[in-house]
Amino acid sequence: MAKNVVISLSGGMDSSTLLLRCLSEYDNVTAISFDYGQKHRVELERAQQLIGYLKDNGKNVKFQVIKLDGLVNLLNSALVTGGDDVPEGHYEEDNMKATVVPNRNKIFASLVQAVALSEAMANGNDTDIALGIHAGDHAIYPDCRQEFRDADDNAFRLGNWEADKVGYFTPYLETDKYGILQDGQKLCGELGIDFNSVYSRTNTSYKPYPSGNSDYKSASSVERIEAFINLGVDDPVQYEDETGPVDYEVAKLHVEKLLAEYA
């Protein structure tokens, strides 16, 4: 029996690695991205680019962007267009709570659940939903914690017939960003795809420049660069600051100094 999965694909490093993991473990993969008016919409472009790269390398993924941008004027978060400035600093600082989007993962999970259950009922095969939530998010984002996932899963099962056809796949729930990147490096080798080609087609920055280049001072970027530092390889995305595009070493040095201060 074919193994099927529906993944919430943001276009970021975590969910993109999860996509590789799904390609490794499932026969049929459906990826869904959400346009909710986020300032970092470049992540949607990167998701599309990654899907194209994978297709060119014989890895087919059914992909669709769902537009939720009608919410943009109704959501209170620094991440959406019109919200406050995205804060800078270490990703575990309390001010990072400004980047929480109310009920975001619940909204995304509900839609992914609906698609997964629909596919399971249509094709007769059980279907999992895959979410890229990880341990590094637990302190700031309560909707990334296991207790929330358990409660959400219970609500889904109470509210739907045949909900037993849908399972969860959250392999990084107890893994940090470095562990995710380690898995990504391993998966690229197993799948026969190029590591730099994959991760250059991701966006982690919450404050990208109009060029699409990433900043290196917001918390999400700091966390990503720290993972690459720990892995011992250069990040293939282009970084930028107020002076224009910068060499990766500039971004790396900034993060190393910040981490030293935080320690």
N, C-alpha and C positions, 0 to 999 in steps of 0.2 A: 504494500500500500504506500502510495506517495506521501512524503512528508511535506506539509505546506506551512508557510509562515507569512504573517503580515507584520512589517516592521515600520515603526515611526522613525522616519529618516529626516533629521533636521538639516543635514549638510555639514554638521560639525564633526570633530574628530571621533567622538565617542560612538555616535550612531553610525558613522561611516565604517568604523571598525566592526561594529555589530553586524552591519550588512555583510562584511566579509565572513564573519563567523556563521551567519545564516546561510551564505552560499556554500560554506563548507559542510554544513550539517543538514540542510533541507534540499528537497528536490525542486520545489517551486517557491519562489520568493516574490512577494508583492511589497513594494515600498511606497509609503505615503508621506509627503511633506506638507507642511501647513504654512500658509501665508496669513499671519494674523496682524500684519502691520508692524512687524518688528523692524527696528532700525537697521539691523544687520541682515537685510534681505539678500545680500550677496550669498548667504548660505544656501538659498534656494537655487541660485545659479550654479554653485559648486556641486550641489546634489545632482543636478541635471548633467553636469560635466562628468561626474564620477560614473553615473549610470551609463553614459555614452562610452566612456573608456572601458568599462567592464564589458559592455556589449561588443566592442571592437576586439575584445580578448576572449570571446566565446562564453561570457557569463551573462545570461539574459535575466533581467529583472523587470517585472511589470511595475510601472512607475506612474504616479499621479500626484499633482499638487492640488490640495483642497484649499479654496480661498475662504478665509475667515476674517478678511480685512475690514469687514463692517464693524468689527469689535474695537477697532483702533481708538476711536474717540470715547469709548466707554470703559477702557481698562486703565487702572492706575498702576503704572510701572515705568521705571526708567528705560526699559527695553523697547517700548513701543514709540512710534513716531508721535512727537508732541509731548512726550514725558520729560522728566528731569534728566539732567546729564548723567550718563553712566559713570559711577564712581571708579576711581583708580585705587590701586593698592593690592594688598595680599588677599587672596580669594577666601580666607577664613575670617576676615575682619567683619564686624557687625554691620558696617555700612553697605556690605554687599547684599543685604536684604532688600535694598532698593531695586535690585534686578529680578526680584520675584514677580512673576506674572500671575495674578490671582487665578487659581484653579487650572493653570495651564495643562499640567500633566493629566488631570482628570478629563479635561476637554479632549485632549489628544487620545487618551486611552479609550474613551467612550467611542470615538469614531473608528479607531483601529479595531476595537472589539466588534463593532457593527459590521465592518467589512469582513473580518475573520469569520464571524458567525454566518454571514451571508455566503461566503465562499464555501464554508464547510457544508452548509445545507444544500448548496447547488451541486457540489461535486462529490458529496458523500464521504469525504475524507476529513478527519479531524484537522484543525488548523490552529497553530499557536499564534499569539501576538508577541512581538519582540520589542523591548524597550531598553534604551541605552543608559538607564540610570545607574549611578555608581557611588561608591562610598565617599568620594570627595565632595559630593553634593549634599550629604546628609545633614551637615550642620546648618546650612543656609536654606535648603529647599525641603520642607517637610513632606512634599508630595513625591520625594525620591526615596522615602524610607520604607522598610519592609511592612510596618504596621499599616501604612496607607495603602500599599499595594494589596495587602490581604483584605482590607476593608472594601477597597474598590472591586476586587475580584468577587467578594461575597455579594455586593450590590448587583453586579452584573449577572450573577447566577440566580439571584432572587427575581430579577426583572426580565428574564428571557427564557423562552422555551428552548430546549436542546442546547443550553449553554455548556453542557458537559462536553460538547464537541470542540470547545475552545480552551487552550491551555496557555500558560505564560512561559516566556523565555527571557530571563533577565540574568545573563551570565556574569555581568559585571557589578552586581548589586553590592558585593563585598570587596570590590577591587578599586584601586585608585587609578588616576589617569596614566601614571607610569605603567601600571600593570596592563591597562588597556592597550597602550602603545606597544608594549612588549608582545602582546597577543597579535596585534596588527602586523608587526614585523614577521612573526612566525607564519601568519596566515598568508601573507603575500608570497612567501616562499612556497607554501603548500599549494596555492592556487595558480602559481606561475605568472604572477603579475608584479609590476615594479613598485616598490615601496614609495619612492619619491613621486611617481606618477599618481599614485592614489592620494597621498596626503597633501600634495599641492592642489588637489581638487577638493579640499575641505576648508571650512572657515570656523574658527573658534572665537574670533574677536567680536566683542559686543560693541566696539567703537571703530568699525572699519572706515577708511577714508573714502571719499567719492570715487577714487580710482579703483576701489575694491580691495586695495592692500590692507593688511591687518595693522592695528596699533599693537604696541607691546607693553602698555602700561595698565590697561584695564585688567581686572582680576582673572577673567577667563583666559586672556592671552598669557598672563603670568603663569597660570597653572599649566597651560599647554607647553610653553617654553621650558618650564621646569621638567616636564616629562621627557622632552627631547634631550635636555641636559643629562638627565639620569640615564637615558638610553645610550648616550654617547654619540649621537648622530645629529647633523644639522637639520633644522626644520626647513622644508622646501618651499614654504609659502613666503611671499614677499612682505616684509614689514616696512612701516613708514612712520614718520613723526612730522612735526610742524615744519621741518626743514625739507621734507620730501622722502622718497624711498631711501632706506638705509640697509646696510649690509647686516646679515643675520648676527654677526658678532656684536653689533651695537645693541641689538635687542637682548641678546644673551647676557651681555655684561650688565645691563640694567636689571635684569631679573636676578642675576647672581648677587648683586649688591642689595637688592630688596630682600632676598631670602636671608642673607647674612644679618641684616638689620632686624628682621622678624624673629630670627632664631635667638 
